[in-house]
Amino acid sequence: MQTYRDLIVWQRSIELVTAIYQLTNAYPKSELFGLTSQMRRAAVSIPSNIAEGYARKSRKEYIQFLRIAELETQLTITRNLALVTEEKLKVSEALLNETMRLLNKFISSLTSKP
């Protein structure tokens, strides 16, 4: 592995950001500075934290940058408010679940190494 860009988890998280931007484009304008903005920031923070953590010298610092959860909550709020169709929501949820699974595996591999 040469760079964080080679990490599949980073690549999937970029796909997730794209999906979240597409999803929030369908939100009402009244949510522009609310849920839309928060979800976009949360999504962007995932690949950003992976990239930033990659440059850290200690494994402990890197793991700290990989702990993410707020986007899942925001997708739940989206469902509860019926801001988009269930079909559109499921695309983002599937990408989030895959990204979280990959992140958890990656964290486990980092914590199990001496």
Summary of the structure (lengths in Angstrom):
residues: 114
radius of gyration: 14.9
end to end distance: 18.8
largest distance: 49.8
contacts: 318
relative contact order: 0.17
helix: 81%
strand: 0%
